[in-house]
Amino acid sequence: MNVKLFDSELKVMEVLWEQGPRPAKDIVDVLLGRIGWNKNTTYTVIKKCMEKGAIERSEPGFLCTPLVTRDEVAQSETEQLIDKMFGGSSELFFSSFLKNQGISEEDALRLARMIEEAK
């Protein structure tokens, strides 16, 4: 699934990924406590997530169910970043990451194992 979510939409999705399907009023309560959003802001962002196909609404109680997983969104965001900034080249992405971040010997061994498993 190729869904582009903005930071505000990710905040709503985080609640659903952590807690599972929830009535919108519960999401309002969580986000009020976490970041101070009011009811109208939260409902507006929920509506945007619904329009993008990330959330399904059902009754009773305006139950919000996530239609995308955290992994699906992370994969989509990563692919979009690599396409946009590195011309679709994973090699250029990793090269840039390693040059700028560096990694420990332990992380390098773990990455080598992951690469082998992915082959």
All heavy atoms as an XYZ file, in Angstrom:
944
protein
N       0.853     -1.186      0.000
C       0.000      0.000      0.000
C       0.888      1.235      0.000
O       1.827      1.322      0.770
C      -0.899     -0.026      1.229
C      -1.616      1.268      1.481
S      -3.085      1.069      2.490
C      -4.320      1.051      1.229
N       0.598      2.166     -0.863
C       1.390      3.380     -0.984
C       0.593      4.552     -0.442
O      -0.140      5.198     -1.163
C       1.782      3.605     -2.449
C       2.815      4.686     -2.601
O       3.383      5.167     -1.625
N       3.053      5.084     -3.828
N       0.750      4.810      0.857
C       0.004      5.868      1.512
C       1.000      6.868      2.091
O       1.991      6.475      2.699
C      -0.904      5.250      2.597
C      -0.488      5.556      3.975
C      -2.347      5.587      2.395
N       0.789      8.149      1.841
C       1.648      9.213      2.367
C       0.911      9.875      3.517
O      -0.139     10.486      3.325
C       1.959     10.222      1.261
C       2.676     11.458      1.742
C       4.085     11.164      2.153
C       4.810     12.449      2.509
N       5.881     12.220      3.469
N       1.451      9.715      4.705
C       0.835     10.303      5.890
C       1.716     11.418      6.428
O       2.935     11.263      6.519
C       0.627      9.240      6.971
C      -0.299      8.083      6.614
C      -0.327      7.060      7.733
C      -1.700      8.573      6.311
N       1.090     12.522      6.776
C       1.807     13.630      7.376
C       2.010     13.364      8.863
O       1.394     12.465      9.433
C       1.042     14.941      7.147
C       0.998     15.340      5.693
C      -0.174     15.214      4.965
C       2.133     15.812      5.055
C      -0.214     15.560      3.625
C       2.106     16.167      3.710
C       0.922     16.041      3.003
N       2.861     14.151      9.491
C       3.172     13.941     10.909
C       1.925     13.923     11.780
O       1.805     13.086     12.682
C       4.140     15.017     11.410
C       5.544     14.861     10.837
O       5.845     13.793     10.273
O       6.342     15.804     10.969
N       0.988     14.818     11.521
C      -0.239     14.863     12.322
C      -1.041     13.576     12.156
O      -1.586     13.036     13.127
C      -1.090     16.075     11.935
O      -1.423     16.036     10.559
N      -1.094     13.055     10.942
C      -1.824     11.814     10.687
C      -1.129     10.626     11.346
O      -1.785      9.709     11.854
C      -1.974     11.611      9.175
C      -2.820     12.696      8.542
C      -2.603     12.873      7.048
O      -1.616     12.363      6.487
O      -3.438     13.561      6.425
N       0.191     10.670     11.384
C       0.937      9.604     12.054
C       0.653      9.579     13.549
O       0.645      8.514     14.163
C       2.437      9.754     11.795
C       2.895      9.374     10.392
C       4.350      9.781     10.177
C       2.710      7.884     10.136
N       0.383     10.730     14.138
C       0.054     10.772     15.571
C      -1.239     10.019     15.852
O      -1.339      9.279     16.838
C      -0.028     12.211     16.057
C       1.321     12.900     16.065
C       1.280     14.241     16.696
C       2.574     15.003     16.632
N       3.819     14.323     16.676
N      -2.230     10.177     14.998
C      -3.484      9.433     15.132
C      -3.232      7.945     14.916
O      -3.699      7.098     15.690
C      -4.556      9.955     14.149
C      -5.751      9.014     14.082
C      -5.001     11.356     14.542
N      -2.469      7.626     13.880
C      -2.190      6.225     13.581
C      -1.414      5.555     14.709
O      -1.661      4.390     15.024
C      -1.419      6.105     12.265
C      -2.182      6.566     11.034
S      -3.788      5.765     10.799
C      -3.295      4.065     10.559
N      -0.503      6.275     15.348
C       0.261      5.717     16.472
C      -0.675      5.222     17.571
O      -0.463      4.152     18.135
C       1.236      6.752     17.045
C       2.451      7.014     16.198
C       3.422      5.851     16.118
O       3.468      5.017     17.047
O       4.137      5.764     15.107
N      -1.709      5.998     17.862
C      -2.673      5.586     18.885
C      -3.332      4.271     18.478
O      -3.438      3.334     19.287
C      -3.741      6.677     19.129
C      -4.825      6.191     20.086
C      -3.094      7.961     19.649
N      -3.747      4.179     17.230
C      -4.421      2.963     16.761
C      -3.464      1.778     16.692
O      -3.855      0.647     17.001
C      -5.086      3.214     15.405
C      -6.233      4.224     15.434
C      -6.708      4.532     14.028
C      -7.375      3.711     16.292
N      -2.228      2.014     16.289
C      -1.255      0.921     16.238
C      -0.926      0.419     17.631
O      -0.712     -0.766     17.841
C       0.016      1.360     15.526
C      -0.164      1.590     14.046
C      -1.046      0.958     13.209
C       0.546      2.511     13.227
N      -0.920      1.433     11.928
C       0.054      2.386     11.904
C       1.551      3.440     13.477
C       0.549      3.141     10.848
C       2.036      4.193     12.421
C       1.545      4.049     11.120
N      -0.881      1.309     18.590
C      -0.573      0.925     19.969
C      -1.758      0.229     20.644
O      -1.579     -0.737     21.381
C      -0.210      2.160     20.806
C       1.084      2.818     20.433
C       1.223      4.207     21.038
O       0.342      4.641     21.828
O       2.228      4.883     20.711
N      -2.964      0.748     20.414
C      -4.120      0.324     21.196
C      -5.156     -0.470     20.416
O      -6.104     -0.973     21.008
C      -4.776      1.553     21.842
C      -3.836      2.305     22.745
C      -4.483      3.497     23.411
O      -5.694      3.690     23.348
N      -3.681      4.314     24.065
N      -5.020     -0.556     19.099
C      -6.002     -1.252     18.295
C      -7.201     -0.361     18.016
O      -7.211      0.825     18.356
N      -8.236     -0.915     17.365
C      -9.423     -0.123     17.027
C      -9.964      0.602     18.257
O     -10.058      0.020     19.344
C     -10.412     -1.164     16.512
C      -9.539     -2.270     15.979
C      -8.365     -2.312     16.916
N     -10.302      1.870     18.072
C     -10.762      2.720     19.170
C     -11.852      3.662     18.693
O     -11.791      4.151     17.568
C      -9.615      3.603     19.676
C      -8.583      2.898     20.491
C      -9.080      2.813     21.931
N      -8.280      1.969     22.739
C      -8.479      0.664     22.934
N      -9.418      0.033     22.311
N      -7.721     -0.015     23.749
N     -12.796      3.970     19.567
C     -13.739      5.050     19.237
C     -12.973      6.367     19.108
O     -11.978      6.585     19.812
C     -14.686      5.088     20.439
C     -14.528      3.758     21.115
C     -13.117      3.330     20.842
N     -13.441      7.220     18.240
C     -12.767      8.500     18.010
C     -12.620      9.287     19.308
O     -11.599      9.945     19.518
C     -13.532      9.314     16.971
N     -13.606      9.191     20.191
C     -13.524      9.962     21.446
C     -12.343      9.509     22.297
O     -11.734     10.308     22.993
C     -14.827      9.903     22.233
C     -15.210      8.557     22.777
C     -16.529      8.636     23.553
C     -16.904      7.309     24.162
N     -15.946      6.784     25.111
N     -11.978      8.218     22.212
C     -10.802      7.731     22.941
C      -9.519      8.289     22.335
O      -8.574      8.626     23.060
C     -10.746      6.204     22.921
C     -11.817      5.555     23.784
O     -12.613      6.286     24.416
O     -11.862      4.313     23.812
N      -9.488      8.378     21.018
C      -8.318      8.960     20.343
C      -8.182     10.425     20.747
O      -7.074     10.905     21.007
C      -8.431      8.800     18.814
C      -8.504      7.315     18.440
C      -7.250      9.475     18.110
C      -8.860      7.049     16.989
N      -9.310     11.130     20.816
C      -9.308     12.526     21.261
C      -8.674     12.625     22.643
O      -7.802     13.470     22.889
C     -10.740     13.110     21.272
C     -10.783     14.445     22.007
C     -11.275     13.254     19.853
N      -9.101     11.768     23.569
C      -8.581     11.816     24.934
C      -7.081     11.559     24.988
O      -6.347     12.260     25.689
C      -9.308     10.786     25.818
C     -10.778     11.124     26.036
O     -11.164     12.290     25.834
O     -11.536     10.203     26.401
N      -6.618     10.569     24.221
C      -5.189     10.241     24.213
C      -4.377     11.412     23.677
O      -3.372     11.821     24.275
C      -4.916      8.960     23.389
C      -3.427      8.763     23.163
C      -5.521      7.737     24.071
N      -4.809     11.980     22.544
C      -4.028     13.048     21.923
C      -4.135     14.369     22.682
O      -3.199     15.173     22.643
C      -4.412     13.199     20.451
C      -3.997     11.990     19.594
C      -4.468     12.158     18.163
C      -2.500     11.748     19.648
N      -5.214     14.557     23.398
C      -5.301     15.727     24.281
C      -4.215     15.625     25.345
O      -3.490     16.589     25.602
C      -6.682     15.812     24.934
C      -6.848     16.912     25.989
C      -6.677     18.295     25.376
C      -8.210     16.798     26.667
N      -4.082     14.443     25.931
C      -3.068     14.243     26.957
C      -1.649     14.272     26.427
O      -0.743     14.804     27.067
N      -1.422     13.720     25.248
C      -0.061     13.634     24.695
C       0.449     14.950     24.138
O       1.590     15.340     24.367
C       0.001     12.600     23.572
C       0.035     11.195     24.037
C       0.254     10.252     22.871
N       0.097      8.875     23.312
C       0.129      7.837     22.513
N       0.334      7.994     21.222
N      -0.036      6.623     22.999
N      -0.417     15.597     23.335
C       0.081     16.779     22.612
C      -0.842     17.991     22.698
O      -0.574     19.009     22.078
C       0.378     16.441     21.126
C      -0.827     15.808     20.436
C       1.582     15.555     21.018
C      -0.602     15.484     18.968
N      -1.937     17.853     23.445
C      -2.802     19.003     23.672
C      -3.790     19.324     22.568
O      -4.343     20.421     22.533
N      -4.015     18.380     21.652
C      -4.983     18.634     20.595
C      -6.393     18.689     21.162
O      -6.753     17.914     22.049
C      -4.950     17.515     19.560
C      -3.834     17.594     18.584
C      -2.820     18.509     18.535
C      -3.606     16.689     17.502
N      -1.981     18.233     17.487
C      -2.435     17.124     16.841
C      -4.275     15.573     17.035
C      -1.927     16.474     15.729
C      -3.761     14.915     15.925
C      -2.598     15.361     15.283
N      -7.212     19.572     20.573
C      -8.616     19.605     20.962
C      -9.415     18.618     20.095
O      -8.889     18.028     19.152
C      -9.187     21.032     20.883
C      -9.226     21.576     19.469
O      -9.439     20.835     18.502
N      -9.026     22.870     19.330
N     -10.681     18.479     20.427
C     -11.551     17.511     19.732
C     -11.616     17.780     18.234
O     -11.498     16.852     17.423
C     -12.944     17.567     20.361
C     -13.953     16.651     19.730
C     -15.310     16.808     20.427
C     -16.372     15.994     19.729
N     -17.684     16.142     20.372
N     -11.806     19.044     17.856
C     -11.959     19.377     16.436
C     -10.710     19.029     15.631
O     -10.816     18.507     14.510
C     -12.291     20.868     16.261
C     -13.687     21.198     16.727
O     -14.544     20.331     16.848
N     -13.914     22.470     17.034
N      -9.542     19.312     16.186
C      -8.294     18.987     15.491
C      -8.184     17.489     15.260
O      -7.889     17.028     14.157
C      -7.082     19.488     16.306
O      -7.181     20.908     16.450
C      -5.770     19.130     15.627
N      -8.442     16.724     16.315
C      -8.324     15.271     16.209
C      -9.314     14.709     15.196
O      -8.949     13.879     14.358
C      -8.515     14.606     17.583
O      -7.538     15.145     18.487
C      -8.346     13.101     17.502
N     -10.552     15.164     15.237
C     -11.549     14.669     14.278
C     -11.184     15.051     12.844
O     -11.402     14.264     11.913
C     -12.952     15.173     14.628
C     -13.667     14.300     15.621
C     -13.479     14.454     16.988
C     -14.538     13.296     15.201
C     -14.130     13.642     17.905
C     -15.199     12.477     16.104
C     -14.986     12.657     17.457
O     -15.621     11.837     18.353
N     -10.614     16.230     12.645
C     -10.189     16.647     11.311
C      -9.092     15.726     10.785
O      -9.121     15.286      9.627
C      -9.677     18.108     11.330
O     -10.770     18.953     11.713
C      -9.141     18.530      9.978
N      -8.133     15.392     11.637
C      -7.035     14.524     11.219
C      -7.540     13.101     10.981
O      -7.122     12.436     10.021
C      -5.875     14.570     12.237
C      -4.775     13.597     11.844
C      -5.318     15.988     12.347
N      -8.453     12.626     11.822
C      -9.052     11.305     11.596
C      -9.727     11.276     10.220
O      -9.571     10.319      9.460
C     -10.052     10.943     12.708
C      -9.315     10.651     14.016
C     -10.926      9.751     12.303
C     -10.223     10.507     15.233
N     -10.459     12.333      9.904
C     -11.148     12.403      8.606
C     -10.146     12.341      7.451
O     -10.378     11.655      6.454
C     -11.987     13.680      8.526
C     -12.763     13.802      7.240
C     -13.597     15.068      7.207
C     -14.301     15.165      5.868
N     -14.876     16.469      5.622
N      -9.018     13.029      7.581
C      -7.994     12.997      6.532
C      -7.430     11.589      6.372
O      -7.192     11.132      5.256
C      -6.880     14.000      6.837
C      -7.322     15.428      6.658
C      -6.214     16.403      6.934
C      -6.770     17.809      6.810
N      -5.780     18.818      6.598
N      -7.230     10.900      7.488
C      -6.743      9.516      7.432
C      -7.763      8.613      6.744
O      -7.402      7.714      5.980
C      -6.440      8.996      8.835
S      -4.992      9.741      9.613
N      -9.038      8.863      6.993
C     -10.101      8.085      6.342
C     -10.086      8.331      4.838
O     -10.208      7.386      4.050
C     -11.462      8.446      6.942
C     -11.649      7.942      8.360
S     -13.112      8.632      9.217
C     -14.395      8.393      8.022
N      -9.939      9.583      4.436
C      -9.916      9.926      3.011
C      -8.747      9.271      2.294
O      -8.840      8.944      1.110
C      -9.849     11.453      2.838
C     -11.125     12.158      3.245
C     -10.990     13.677      3.337
O      -9.861     14.197      3.184
O     -12.017     14.333      3.602
N      -7.644      9.053      3.003
C      -6.464      8.426      2.411
C      -6.522      6.908      2.475
O      -5.615      6.239      1.981
C      -5.206      8.915      3.129
C      -4.897     10.372      2.859
C      -3.617     10.794      3.540
C      -3.265     12.228      3.146
N      -1.964     12.624      3.685
N      -7.565      6.357      3.097
C      -7.694      4.912      3.188
C      -6.860      4.284      4.291
O      -6.628      3.076      4.284
N      -6.421      5.088      5.259
C      -5.612      4.572      6.361
C      -6.462      4.124      7.543
O      -6.031      3.308      8.348
C      -4.603      5.623      6.818
N      -7.666      4.684      7.643
C      -8.584      4.373      8.744
C      -9.963      4.098      8.176
O     -10.397      4.767      7.238
C      -8.682      5.550      9.751
C      -7.373      5.736     10.504
C      -9.825      5.340     10.745
C      -7.364      6.941     11.441
N     -10.638      3.123      8.785
C     -12.035      2.839      8.459
C     -12.880      3.211      9.673
O     -12.523      2.892     10.800
C     -12.194      1.357      8.147
C     -13.628      0.951      7.859
C     -13.720     -0.533      7.568
O     -13.462     -1.331      8.488
O     -14.024     -0.873      6.418
N     -13.996      3.863      9.415
C     -14.920      4.250     10.482
C     -16.123      3.328     10.443
O     -16.661      3.035      9.376
C     -15.375      5.685     10.273
C     -16.465      6.078     11.223
C     -17.073      7.409     10.831
N     -18.296      7.617     11.593
C     -19.141      8.588     11.378
N     -18.924      9.459     10.421
N     -20.219      8.703     12.106
N     -16.545      2.896     11.614
C     -17.758      2.084     11.688
C     -18.563      2.501     12.915
O     -18.061      3.157     13.821
C     -17.410      0.591     11.740
O     -16.613      0.300     12.867
N     -19.798      2.120     12.909
C     -20.692      2.400     14.030
C     -20.923      1.107     14.789
O     -20.752      0.026     14.239
C     -22.021      2.976     13.504
C     -21.891      4.331     12.842
C     -21.395      5.434     13.769
O     -21.557      5.318     15.014
O     -20.827      6.401     13.260
N     -21.280      1.159     16.016
C     -21.612      2.353     16.805
C     -20.365      3.026     17.361
O     -19.306      2.426     17.470
C     -22.459      1.792     17.945
C     -21.953      0.404     18.150
C     -21.502     -0.073     16.790
N     -20.531      4.277     17.681
C     -19.510      5.010     18.413
C     -18.328      5.510     17.625
O     -17.293      5.799     18.208
N     -18.476      5.647     16.291
C     -17.390      6.178     15.465
C     -16.110      5.393     15.738
O     -15.066      5.954     16.057
C     -17.175      7.674     15.765
C     -16.536      8.457     14.644
C     -17.081      9.651     14.212
C     -15.365      8.025     14.038
C     -16.467     10.404     13.207
C     -14.745      8.754     13.044
C     -15.303      9.959     12.627
N     -16.203      4.072     15.632
C     -15.067      3.195     15.864
C     -14.067      3.329     14.721
O     -14.422      3.148     13.551
C     -15.525      1.740     15.990
C     -14.438      0.726     16.318
C     -13.919      0.942     17.742
C     -14.960     -0.681     16.152
N     -12.828      3.642     15.048
C     -11.765      3.821     14.058
C     -10.870      2.592     14.058
O     -10.350      2.185     15.095
C     -10.942      5.058     14.385
S     -11.874      6.596     14.289
N     -10.693      2.010     12.875
C      -9.870      0.823     12.718
C      -8.752      1.134     11.722
O      -9.028      1.631     10.629
C     -10.720     -0.353     12.189
O     -11.800     -0.581     13.097
C      -9.893     -1.615     12.031
N      -7.499      0.849     12.084
C      -6.412      1.100     11.131
C      -6.472      0.116      9.973
O      -6.692     -1.075     10.175
C      -5.148      0.888     11.973
C      -5.561     -0.022     13.079
C      -7.013      0.271     13.338
N      -6.304      0.612      8.770
C      -6.304     -0.225      7.570
C      -4.897     -0.449      7.023
O      -4.715     -1.213      6.079
C      -7.179      0.403      6.480
C      -8.656      0.547      6.821
C      -9.399      1.236      5.677
C      -9.280     -0.805      7.134
N      -3.919      0.237      7.599
C      -2.517      0.065      7.225
C      -1.713     -0.188      8.491
O      -2.050      0.316      9.559
C      -1.940      1.288      6.470
C      -2.600      1.464      5.114
C      -2.061      2.557      7.286
N      -0.667     -0.973      8.346
C       0.201     -1.249      9.486
C       1.343     -0.243      9.540
O       1.641      0.428      8.548
C       0.791     -2.667      9.402
O       1.681     -2.722      8.276
C      -0.294     -3.739      9.269
N       1.971     -0.194     10.689
C       3.142      0.663     10.851
C       4.219      0.262      9.831
O       4.851      1.113      9.216
C       3.681      0.527     12.274
C       4.836      1.438     12.599
C       5.475      1.110     13.947
N       4.545      0.840     15.011
C       4.163      1.718     15.936
N       4.639      2.949     15.903
N       3.327      1.374     16.878
N       4.413     -1.053      9.647
C       5.422     -1.534      8.696
C       5.101     -1.111      7.262
O       6.002     -0.754      6.501
C       5.559     -3.053      8.767
C       6.293     -3.518     10.017
O       6.968     -2.690     10.673
O       6.182     -4.706     10.345
N       3.823     -1.168      6.878
C       3.440     -0.749      5.523
C       3.738      0.726      5.300
O       4.245      1.116      4.246
C       1.957     -1.020      5.276
C       1.613     -2.475      5.130
C       0.112     -2.737      5.102
O      -0.668     -2.003      5.763
O      -0.284     -3.689      4.411
N       3.432      1.548      6.300
C       3.691      2.983      6.178
C       5.193      3.250      6.156
O       5.681      4.044      5.343
C       2.990      3.769      7.303
C       3.406      5.240      7.295
C       1.473      3.648      7.166
N       5.939      2.560      7.013
C       7.394      2.740      7.043
C       8.008      2.342      5.702
O       8.889      3.048      5.180
C       8.007      1.919      8.176
N       7.554      1.235      5.129
C       8.085      0.795      3.843
C       7.766      1.811      2.749
O       8.625      2.161      1.941
C       7.515     -0.569      3.467
C       8.042     -1.076      2.139
C       7.510     -2.454      1.775
O       6.947     -3.146      2.593
N       7.704     -2.831      0.534
N       6.535      2.299      2.738
C       6.134      3.282      1.736
C       6.945      4.568      1.870
O       7.437      5.119      0.876
C       4.636      3.575      1.871
O       4.238      4.574      0.970
N       7.110      5.046      3.100
C       7.879      6.276      3.341
C       9.338      6.093      2.918
O       9.934      6.984      2.327
C       7.814      6.659      4.822
C       6.456      7.128      5.291
C       6.129      8.549      4.877
O       7.047      9.339      4.581
O       4.932      8.876      4.846
N       9.908      4.926      3.225
C      11.295      4.646      2.863
C      11.459      4.617      1.348
O      12.397      5.214      0.796
C      11.759      3.316      3.485
O      11.596      3.389      4.903
C      13.214      3.026      3.150
N      10.540      3.934      0.666
C      10.607      3.871     -0.798
C      10.494      5.261     -1.413
O      11.223      5.593     -2.354
C       9.511      2.957     -1.337
C       9.748      1.489     -1.059
C       8.552      0.605     -1.396
O       7.509      1.133     -1.859
O       8.658     -0.608     -1.177
N       9.589      6.084     -0.876
C       9.424      7.442     -1.401
C      10.680      8.274     -1.178
O      11.100      9.029     -2.063
C       8.214      8.112     -0.746
C       6.890      7.529     -1.192
C       5.704      8.123     -0.451
O       5.676      9.313     -0.167
N       4.725      7.291     -0.137
N      11.299      8.122     -0.005
C      12.538      8.851      0.284
C      13.648      8.432     -0.671
O      14.343      9.281     -1.241
C      12.978      8.607      1.731
C      14.364      9.142      2.105
C      14.371     10.663      2.100
C      14.818      8.595      3.440
N      13.818      7.127     -0.843
C      14.873      6.625     -1.729
C      14.625      7.073     -3.164
O      15.556      7.490     -3.864
C      15.005      5.092     -1.610
C      15.558      4.737     -0.220
C      15.892      4.526     -2.711
C      15.530      3.255      0.103
N      13.379      7.029     -3.614
C      13.054      7.497     -4.965
C      13.345      8.984     -5.127
O      13.963      9.411     -6.103
C      11.580      7.226     -5.300
C      11.306      5.770     -5.608
O      12.267      5.006     -5.839
O      10.117      5.389     -5.603
N      12.905      9.761     -4.144
C      13.012     11.223     -4.237
C      14.450     11.719     -4.106
O      14.891     12.566     -4.876
C      12.148     11.854     -3.135
C      12.183     13.355     -3.083
C      11.275     13.873     -1.979
C      11.311     15.371     -1.870
N      10.451     15.861     -0.797
N      15.184     11.196     -3.134
C      16.501     11.738     -2.823
C      17.665     10.976     -3.459
O      18.754     11.525     -3.585
C      16.700     11.769     -1.299
C      15.682     12.607     -0.558
S      15.619     14.341     -1.088
C      17.250     14.889     -0.629
N      17.434      9.717     -3.845
C      18.538      8.892     -4.326
C      18.229      8.219     -5.655
O      18.848      7.215     -6.002
C      18.919      7.849     -3.267
C      19.301      8.463     -1.951
C      18.380      8.579     -0.924
C      20.575      8.969     -1.757
C      18.721      9.175      0.278
C      20.927      9.562     -0.563
C      19.999      9.670      0.472
N      17.267      8.767     -6.395
C      16.945      8.247     -7.720
C      16.546      6.786     -7.717
O      16.764      6.077     -8.689
N      15.990      6.329     -6.601
C      15.543      4.944     -6.501
C      16.655      3.966     -6.161
O      16.423      2.761     -6.095
N      17.850      4.463     -5.887
C      18.998      3.585     -5.629
C      19.173      3.316     -4.132
O      19.557      4.213     -3.373
C      20.284      4.214     -6.182
O      21.419      3.487     -5.738
N      18.928      2.075     -3.725
C      19.158      1.675     -2.337
C      20.642      1.795     -1.991
O      21.003      2.166     -0.872
C      18.709      0.233     -2.106
O      17.346      0.102     -2.365
N      21.485      1.480     -2.965
C      22.937      1.555     -2.731
C      23.362      2.978     -2.371
O      24.130      3.186     -1.417
C      23.682      1.069     -3.966
C      25.181      1.047     -3.789
C      25.908      0.537     -5.029
O      25.265     -0.057     -5.913
O      27.130      0.748     -5.090
N      22.860      3.974     -3.121
C      23.198      5.370     -2.814
C      22.650      5.782     -1.449
O      23.299      6.515     -0.705
C      22.663      6.301     -3.897
C      23.389      6.270     -5.236
C      22.677      7.172     -6.246
C      24.845      6.676     -5.073
N      21.451      5.309     -1.127
C      20.849      5.610      0.175
C      21.737      5.083      1.307
O      22.083      5.811      2.231
C      19.446      5.000      0.260
C      18.874      4.999      1.647
C      18.410      6.167      2.220
C      18.804      3.818      2.379
C      17.878      6.166      3.508
C      18.274      3.808      3.659
C      17.822      4.987      4.225
N      22.113      3.799      1.220
C      22.938      3.208      2.274
C      24.315      3.870      2.341
O      24.849      4.105      3.425
C      23.085      1.697      2.075
C      21.871      0.928      2.505
C      21.121      0.239      1.576
C      21.472      0.900      3.830
C      19.990     -0.465      1.959
C      20.355      0.196      4.227
C      19.601     -0.493      3.292
N      24.884      4.160      1.188
C      26.180      4.822      1.152
C      26.118      6.166      1.868
O      26.982      6.496      2.685
C      26.617      5.002     -0.301
O      27.784      5.776     -0.371
N      25.091      6.943      1.577
C      24.913      8.240      2.216
C      24.705      8.085      3.715
O      25.290      8.806      4.525
C      23.726      8.973      1.589
O      23.485     10.177      2.273
N      23.875      7.134      4.084
C      23.596      6.891      5.504
C      24.878      6.539      6.251
O      25.189      7.110      7.294
C      22.560      5.771      5.661
C      22.300      5.406      7.100
C      21.453      6.174      7.874
C      22.919      4.310      7.667
C      21.223      5.854      9.206
C      22.700      3.972      8.998
C      21.852      4.757      9.766
N      25.636      5.597      5.707
C      26.852      5.145      6.378
C      27.903      6.249      6.453
O      28.604      6.387      7.459
C      27.421      3.909      5.693
C      26.553      2.658      5.789
C      27.130      1.538      4.930
C      26.395      2.211      7.230
N      28.002      7.045      5.385
C      28.980      8.128      5.365
C      28.639      9.177      6.426
O      29.531      9.698      7.097
C      29.021      8.769      3.973
C      30.079      9.849      3.850
C      30.313     10.291      2.429
C      29.086     10.910      1.823
N      29.320     11.533      0.531
N      27.365      9.444      6.602
C      26.947     10.497      7.529
C      26.757     10.019      8.963
O      26.942     10.780      9.901
C      25.658     11.158      7.036
C      25.881     11.948      5.772
O      26.836     12.705      5.676
N      25.045     11.743      4.780
N      26.353      8.759      9.140
C      26.044      8.257     10.469
C      27.144      7.365     11.048
O      27.367      7.366     12.241
C      24.735      7.446     10.446
C      23.520      8.231     10.019
C      23.161      9.315     10.999
O      23.172      9.101     12.195
N      22.843     10.492     10.502
N      27.755      6.570     10.187
C      28.701      5.574     10.663
C      27.955      4.490     11.429
O      26.799      4.671     11.813
N      28.597      3.330     11.613
C      27.966      2.272     12.394
C      29.031      1.529     13.189
O      30.213      1.534     12.827
C      27.164      1.272     11.529
C      28.061      0.520     10.549
C      26.042      1.950     10.786
C      27.348     -0.631      9.845
N      28.580      0.914     14.254
C      29.486      0.138     15.097
C      29.787     -1.202     14.427
O      29.082     -1.626     13.507
C      28.844     -0.107     16.460
O      27.739     -0.993     16.326
N      30.817     -1.866     14.914
C      31.165     -3.198     14.404
C      29.996     -4.159     14.599
O      29.666     -4.957     13.714
C      32.409     -3.724     15.133
C      32.904     -5.055     14.630
C      33.532     -4.984     13.248
O      34.028     -3.908     12.872
O      33.508     -6.002     12.533
N      29.353     -4.072     15.754
C      28.201     -4.936     16.059
C      27.056     -4.702     15.070
O      26.458     -5.652     14.560
C      27.730     -4.672     17.495
C      26.623     -5.563     17.972
C      26.232     -5.244     19.403
O      27.124     -5.162     20.273
O      25.019     -5.064     19.645
N      26.748     -3.442     14.799
C      25.686     -3.118     13.838
C      26.055     -3.592     12.435
O      25.205     -4.065     11.689
C      25.397     -1.618     13.816
C      24.642     -1.145     15.046
O      24.061     -1.996     15.758
O      24.635      0.079     15.299
N      27.330     -3.473     12.078
C      27.776     -3.917     10.758
C      27.573     -5.425     10.599
O      27.110     -5.882      9.541
C      29.244     -3.553     10.545
N      27.886     -6.183     11.639
C      27.686     -7.634     11.585
C      26.201     -7.981     11.474
O      25.803     -8.864     10.715
C      28.296     -8.305     12.817
C      29.822     -8.296     12.882
C      30.309     -8.797     14.239
C      30.417     -9.126     11.754
N      25.378     -7.262     12.219
C      23.928     -7.488     12.171
C      23.377     -7.166     10.786
O      22.565     -7.916     10.240
C      23.242     -6.637     13.248
C      22.171     -7.372     13.984
C      21.454     -6.602     15.077
N      21.905     -5.285     15.424
C      22.586     -4.993     16.553
N      22.891     -5.930     17.405
N      22.942     -3.758     16.817
N      23.836     -6.065     10.197
C      23.400     -5.698      8.844
C      23.852     -6.732      7.818
O      23.102     -7.077      6.901
C      23.937     -4.319      8.459
C      23.204     -3.128      9.050
C      23.964     -1.837      8.760
C      21.792     -3.035      8.517
N      25.055     -7.227      7.972
C      25.559     -8.251      7.040
C      24.674     -9.496      7.108
O      24.353    -10.090      6.066
C      27.009     -8.594      7.362
N      24.264     -9.883      8.300
C      23.365    -11.046      8.441
C      22.014    -10.769      7.785
O      21.462    -11.637      7.107
C      23.169    -11.402      9.919
C      24.332    -12.182     10.504
C      23.985    -12.794     11.853
N      23.654    -11.818     12.885
C      24.533    -11.247     13.705
N      25.813    -11.547     13.630
N      24.135    -10.385     14.607
N      21.492     -9.565      7.977
C      20.207     -9.219      7.371
C      20.298     -9.252      5.844
O      19.381     -9.703      5.173
C      19.728     -7.831      7.840
C      19.157     -7.835      9.233
S      18.326     -6.280      9.618
C      19.680     -5.326     10.247
N      21.403     -8.758      5.305
C      21.603     -8.750      3.853
C      21.653    -10.185      3.335
O      21.029    -10.515      2.318
C      22.862     -7.947      3.470
C      22.625     -6.466      3.731
C      23.243     -8.200      2.010
C      23.887     -5.615      3.661
N      22.363    -11.037      4.016
C      22.427    -12.453      3.615
C      21.055    -13.103      3.638
O      20.688    -13.844      2.721
C      23.394    -13.232      4.525
C      24.831    -13.103      4.146
C      25.119    -13.552      2.728
O      24.684    -14.655      2.331
O      25.786    -12.785      1.997
N      20.272    -12.826      4.675
C      18.925    -13.405      4.785
C      18.002    -12.893      3.694
O      17.096    -13.594      3.264
C      18.338    -13.109      6.166
C      19.014    -13.865      7.289
C      18.555    -13.412      8.663
O      17.615    -12.595      8.757
O      19.149    -13.874      9.660
N      18.223    -11.658      3.256
C      17.354    -11.046      2.258
C      17.639    -11.556      0.847
O      16.807    -11.395     -0.046
C      17.489     -9.534      2.290
N      18.783    -12.177      0.626
C      19.159    -12.648     -0.711
C      18.267    -13.774     -1.172
O      17.785    -14.593     -0.525
C      20.604    -13.113     -0.744
C      21.583    -11.960     -0.657
C      22.995    -12.489     -0.768
C      24.005    -11.365     -0.695
N      25.367    -11.868     -0.783
